[in-house]
Amino acid sequence: MADAIAPGARPLAASDGLNAVLSFLVDKPLAILGIIVGAFIVGKLARRLVKLLVRRLGRRRASRGPGLVRRHTPAALRDTGELLSTRADQRIEALAVALAGATSFVVWLVAALAVLHVLGVRLGPLLTGAGLIGVALGFGAQSLIRDFIAGVFILVEDQFGVGDWVDLGDVTGAVEAVTLRATRIRSVDGTVWHLSNGQIQRAGNMSQHWSRALLDVQIALDSDIDRAREAMKRVADELWQENHAIIEEPEVWGVQSLGPAGITIRLVAKTLPLEQWRITRLLRERIKAELDREGIDVPPPTPWIRPDGVGATQPADR
């Protein structure tokens, strides 16, 4: 009986070995291929879905934003709709690409763990070691993580974008690029500054939606304030009628300060973004000429006393 069973046992063992070899050569490669194909499909769909959701939510918010400003300042965005739309599209696209990339990373990480599981690798010790390495890297890359988080909030909250003129504390200039890690600024002298987003403590945007030309004009103490105000308003209104960069009627706010040197009168004009400095220069030139025609004096120069107290410079006769 033993002799009858023994001959049948060897073919069974050989069959089990053959099945194991076939499983290793066929089943596991097919499983790995299925995981890779599935990760590719899921990654593609997830990236498209994330981009679609971010773009839809971003454009919905962007379309509400100008509407709110338009209700409060009806003419303020009349000529800036295209600029705002381009700015919003740039911000939405950058955020969509960043979130889609993060989604792809998660999908492929899960796929890699699934492949290791199919190959028989014990994931417990591997995940424990990876966790320890991740903690160590996290402590070493805290500033990088802070930069990325700050970059996400800059994009989501639309604090500033490409083309804006901003004051970021130590640096003031035009924004040339905004990424999740850093912001590139070009100052007025042409210097390019690279700032880590996590180091930006405050951001003053001088060109978001609209700007304001602010001009303080100083006249002599014995000048007629009403005549000076009328002259300034007349010049500002003429420039408003001929220059589309001014988007609302200019206003003369009145006496800003009063001191021994003279009387300071403030004039303001709402302008298109980044046009405030050009309009201020034009106003300054024309108001000076108008005040001269009206015979309104500016304060005389401050006398200079020599160190020995002998003599002083006198203002020139007009």
Secondary structure as a PSIPRED ss2 file (coil, helix, strand):
# PSIPRED VFORMAT (PSIPRED V4.0)

   1 M C   1.000  0.000  0.000
   2 A H   0.000  1.000  0.000
   3 D H   0.000  1.000  0.000
   4 A H   0.000  1.000  0.000
   5 I H   0.000  1.000  0.000
   6 A H   0.000  1.000  0.000
   7 P H   0.000  1.000  0.000
   8 G H   0.000  1.000  0.000
   9 A H   0.000  1.000  0.000
  10 R H   0.000  1.000  0.000
  11 P H   0.000  1.000  0.000
  12 L H   0.000  1.000  0.000
  13 A H   0.000  1.000  0.000
  14 A H   0.000  1.000  0.000
  15 S H   0.000  1.000  0.000
  16 D H   0.000  1.000  0.000
  17 G H   0.000  1.000  0.000
  18 L H   0.000  1.000  0.000
  19 N H   0.000  1.000  0.000
  20 A H   0.000  1.000  0.000
  21 V H   0.000  1.000  0.000
  22 L H   0.000  1.000  0.000
  23 S H   0.000  1.000  0.000
  24 F H   0.000  1.000  0.000
  25 L H   0.000  1.000  0.000
  26 V H   0.000  1.000  0.000
  27 D H   0.000  1.000  0.000
  28 K H   0.000  1.000  0.000
  29 P H   0.000  1.000  0.000
  30 L H   0.000  1.000  0.000
  31 A H   0.000  1.000  0.000
  32 I H   0.000  1.000  0.000
  33 L H   0.000  1.000  0.000
  34 G H   0.000  1.000  0.000
  35 I H   0.000  1.000  0.000
  36 I H   0.000  1.000  0.000
  37 V H   0.000  1.000  0.000
  38 G H   0.000  1.000  0.000
  39 A H   0.000  1.000  0.000
  40 F H   0.000  1.000  0.000
  41 I H   0.000  1.000  0.000
  42 V H   0.000  1.000  0.000
  43 G H   0.000  1.000  0.000
  44 K H   0.000  1.000  0.000
  45 L H   0.000  1.000  0.000
  46 A H   0.000  1.000  0.000
  47 R H   0.000  1.000  0.000
  48 R H   0.000  1.000  0.000
  49 L H   0.000  1.000  0.000
  50 V H   0.000  1.000  0.000
  51 K H   0.000  1.000  0.000
  52 L H   0.000  1.000  0.000
  53 L H   0.000  1.000  0.000
  54 V H   0.000  1.000  0.000
  55 R H   0.000  1.000  0.000
  56 R H   0.000  1.000  0.000
  57 L H   0.000  1.000  0.000
  58 G H   0.000  1.000  0.000
  59 R H   0.000  1.000  0.000
  60 R H   0.000  1.000  0.000
  61 R H   0.000  1.000  0.000
  62 A H   0.000  1.000  0.000
  63 S H   0.000  1.000  0.000
  64 R H   0.000  1.000  0.000
  65 G H   0.000  1.000  0.000
  66 P H   0.000  1.000  0.000
  67 G H   0.000  1.000  0.000
  68 L H   0.000  1.000  0.000
  69 V H   0.000  1.000  0.000
  70 R H   0.000  1.000  0.000
  71 R H   0.000  1.000  0.000
  72 H H   0.000  1.000  0.000
  73 T C   1.000  0.000  0.000
  74 P C   1.000  0.000  0.000
  75 A C   1.000  0.000  0.000
  76 A C   1.000  0.000  0.000
  77 L C   1.000  0.000  0.000
  78 R C   1.000  0.000  0.000
  79 D C   1.000  0.000  0.000
  80 T C   1.000  0.000  0.000
  81 G H   0.000  1.000  0.000
  82 E H   0.000  1.000  0.000
  83 L H   0.000  1.000  0.000
  84 L H   0.000  1.000  0.000
  85 S H   0.000  1.000  0.000
  86 T H   0.000  1.000  0.000
  87 R H   0.000  1.000  0.000
  88 A H   0.000  1.000  0.000
  89 D H   0.000  1.000  0.000
  90 Q H   0.000  1.000  0.000
  91 R H   0.000  1.000  0.000
  92 I H   0.000  1.000  0.000
  93 E H   0.000  1.000  0.000
  94 A H   0.000  1.000  0.000
  95 L H   0.000  1.000  0.000
  96 A H   0.000  1.000  0.000
  97 V H   0.000  1.000  0.000
  98 A H   0.000  1.000  0.000
  99 L H   0.000  1.000  0.000
 100 A H   0.000  1.000  0.000
 101 G H   0.000  1.000  0.000
 102 A H   0.000  1.000  0.000
 103 T H   0.000  1.000  0.000
 104 S H   0.000  1.000  0.000
 105 F H   0.000  1.000  0.000
 106 V H   0.000  1.000  0.000
 107 V H   0.000  1.000  0.000
 108 W H   0.000  1.000  0.000
 109 L H   0.000  1.000  0.000
 110 V H   0.000  1.000  0.000
 111 A H   0.000  1.000  0.000
 112 A H   0.000  1.000  0.000
 113 L H   0.000  1.000  0.000
 114 A H   0.000  1.000  0.000
 115 V H   0.000  1.000  0.000
 116 L H   0.000  1.000  0.000
 117 H H   0.000  1.000  0.000
 118 V H   0.000  1.000  0.000
 119 L C   1.000  0.000  0.000
 120 G C   1.000  0.000  0.000
 121 V C   1.000  0.000  0.000
 122 R C   1.000  0.000  0.000
 123 L H   0.000  1.000  0.000
 124 G H   0.000  1.000  0.000
 125 P H   0.000  1.000  0.000
 126 L H   0.000  1.000  0.000
 127 L H   0.000  1.000  0.000
 128 T H   0.000  1.000  0.000
 129 G H   0.000  1.000  0.000
 130 A H   0.000  1.000  0.000
 131 G H   0.000  1.000  0.000
 132 L H   0.000  1.000  0.000
 133 I H   0.000  1.000  0.000
 134 G H   0.000  1.000  0.000
 135 V H   0.000  1.000  0.000
 136 A H   0.000  1.000  0.000
 137 L H   0.000  1.000  0.000
 138 G H   0.000  1.000  0.000
 139 F H   0.000  1.000  0.000
 140 G H   0.000  1.000  0.000
 141 A C   1.000  0.000  0.000
 142 Q H   0.000  1.000  0.000
 143 S H   0.000  1.000  0.000
 144 L H   0.000  1.000  0.000
 145 I H   0.000  1.000  0.000
 146 R H   0.000  1.000  0.000
 147 D H   0.000  1.000  0.000
 148 F H   0.000  1.000  0.000
 149 I H   0.000  1.000  0.000
 150 A H   0.000  1.000  0.000
 151 G H   0.000  1.000  0.000
 152 V H   0.000  1.000  0.000
 153 F H   0.000  1.000  0.000
 154 I H   0.000  1.000  0.000
 155 L H   0.000  1.000  0.000
 156 V H   0.000  1.000  0.000
 157 E H   0.000  1.000  0.000
 158 D C   1.000  0.000  0.000
 159 Q C   1.000  0.000  0.000
 160 F C   1.000  0.000  0.000
 161 G C   1.000  0.000  0.000
 162 V C   1.000  0.000  0.000
 163 G C   1.000  0.000  0.000
 164 D C   1.000  0.000  0.000
 165 W E   0.000  0.000  1.000
 166 V E   0.000  0.000  1.000
 167 D E   0.000  0.000  1.000
 168 L C   1.000  0.000  0.000
 169 G C   1.000  0.000  0.000
 170 D C   1.000  0.000  0.000
 171 V C   1.000  0.000  0.000
 172 T E   0.000  0.000  1.000
 173 G E   0.000  0.000  1.000
 174 A E   0.000  0.000  1.000
 175 V E   0.000  0.000  1.000
 176 E E   0.000  0.000  1.000
 177 A E   0.000  0.000  1.000
 178 V E   0.000  0.000  1.000
 179 T C   1.000  0.000  0.000
 180 L C   1.000  0.000  0.000
 181 R C   1.000  0.000  0.000
 182 A E   0.000  0.000  1.000
 183 T E   0.000  0.000  1.000
 184 R E   0.000  0.000  1.000
 185 I E   0.000  0.000  1.000
 186 R E   0.000  0.000  1.000
 187 S C   1.000  0.000  0.000
 188 V C   1.000  0.000  0.000
 189 D C   1.000  0.000  0.000
 190 G C   1.000  0.000  0.000
 191 T C   1.000  0.000  0.000
 192 V E   0.000  0.000  1.000
 193 W E   0.000  0.000  1.000
 194 H E   0.000  0.000  1.000
 195 L E   0.000  0.000  1.000
 196 S E   0.000  0.000  1.000
 197 N H   0.000  1.000  0.000
 198 G H   0.000  1.000  0.000
 199 Q H   0.000  1.000  0.000
 200 I C   1.000  0.000  0.000
 201 Q C   1.000  0.000  0.000
 202 R C   1.000  0.000  0.000
 203 A C   1.000  0.000  0.000
 204 G E   0.000  0.000  1.000
 205 N E   0.000  0.000  1.000
 206 M C   1.000  0.000  0.000
 207 S C   1.000  0.000  0.000
 208 Q C   1.000  0.000  0.000
 209 H C   1.000  0.000  0.000
 210 W C   1.000  0.000  0.000
 211 S E   0.000  0.000  1.000
 212 R E   0.000  0.000  1.000
 213 A E   0.000  0.000  1.000
 214 L E   0.000  0.000  1.000
 215 L E   0.000  0.000  1.000
 216 D E   0.000  0.000  1.000
 217 V E   0.000  0.000  1.000
 218 Q E   0.000  0.000  1.000
 219 I E   0.000  0.000  1.000
 220 A C   1.000  0.000  0.000
 221 L C   1.000  0.000  0.000
 222 D C   1.000  0.000  0.000
 223 S C   1.000  0.000  0.000
 224 D C   1.000  0.000  0.000
 225 I H   0.000  1.000  0.000
 226 D H   0.000  1.000  0.000
 227 R H   0.000  1.000  0.000
 228 A H   0.000  1.000  0.000
 229 R H   0.000  1.000  0.000
 230 E H   0.000  1.000  0.000
 231 A H   0.000  1.000  0.000
 232 M H   0.000  1.000  0.000
 233 K H   0.000  1.000  0.000
 234 R H   0.000  1.000  0.000
 235 V H   0.000  1.000  0.000
 236 A H   0.000  1.000  0.000
 237 D H   0.000  1.000  0.000
 238 E H   0.000  1.000  0.000
 239 L H   0.000  1.000  0.000
 240 W H   0.000  1.000  0.000
 241 Q H   0.000  1.000  0.000
 242 E H   0.000  1.000  0.000
 243 N C   1.000  0.000  0.000
 244 H C   1.000  0.000  0.000
 245 A C   1.000  0.000  0.000
 246 I E   0.000  0.000  1.000
 247 I C   1.000  0.000  0.000
 248 E C   1.000  0.000  0.000
 249 E C   1.000  0.000  0.000
 250 P C   1.000  0.000  0.000
 251 E E   0.000  0.000  1.000
 252 V E   0.000  0.000  1.000
 253 W E   0.000  0.000  1.000
 254 G E   0.000  0.000  1.000
 255 V E   0.000  0.000  1.000
 256 Q E   0.000  0.000  1.000
 257 S E   0.000  0.000  1.000
 258 L E   0.000  0.000  1.000
 259 G E   0.000  0.000  1.000
 260 P C   1.000  0.000  0.000
 261 A C   1.000  0.000  0.000
 262 G E   0.000  0.000  1.000
 263 I E   0.000  0.000  1.000
 264 T E   0.000  0.000  1.000
 265 I E   0.000  0.000  1.000
 266 R E   0.000  0.000  1.000
 267 L E   0.000  0.000  1.000
 268 V E   0.000  0.000  1.000
 269 A E   0.000  0.000  1.000
 270 K E   0.000  0.000  1.000
 271 T E   0.000  0.000  1.000
 272 L C   1.000  0.000  0.000
 273 P C   1.000  0.000  0.000
 274 L C   1.000  0.000  0.000
 275 E C   1.000  0.000  0.000
 276 Q H   0.000  1.000  0.000
 277 W H   0.000  1.000  0.000
 278 R H   0.000  1.000  0.000
 279 I H   0.000  1.000  0.000
 280 T H   0.000  1.000  0.000
 281 R H   0.000  1.000  0.000
 282 L H   0.000  1.000  0.000
 283 L H   0.000  1.000  0.000
 284 R H   0.000  1.000  0.000
 285 E H   0.000  1.000  0.000
 286 R H   0.000  1.000  0.000
 287 I H   0.000  1.000  0.000
 288 K H   0.000  1.000  0.000
 289 A H   0.000  1.000  0.000
 290 E H   0.000  1.000  0.000
 291 L H   0.000  1.000  0.000
 292 D H   0.000  1.000  0.000
 293 R H   0.000  1.000  0.000
 294 E H   0.000  1.000  0.000
 295 G C   1.000  0.000  0.000
 296 I C   1.000  0.000  0.000
 297 D C   1.000  0.000  0.000
 298 V C   1.000  0.000  0.000
 299 P C   1.000  0.000  0.000
 300 P C   1.000  0.000  0.000
 301 P C   1.000  0.000  0.000
 302 T C   1.000  0.000  0.000
 303 P C   1.000  0.000  0.000
 304 W C   1.000  0.000  0.000
 305 I E   0.000  0.000  1.000
 306 R C   1.000  0.000  0.000
 307 P C   1.000  0.000  0.000
 308 D C   1.000  0.000  0.000
 309 G C   1.000  0.000  0.000
 310 V C   1.000  0.000  0.000
 311 G C   1.000  0.000  0.000
 312 A E   0.000  0.000  1.000
 313 T C   1.000  0.000  0.000
 314 Q C   1.000  0.000  0.000
 315 P C   1.000  0.000  0.000
 316 A C   1.000  0.000  0.000
 317 D C   1.000  0.000  0.000
 318 R C   1.000  0.000  0.000
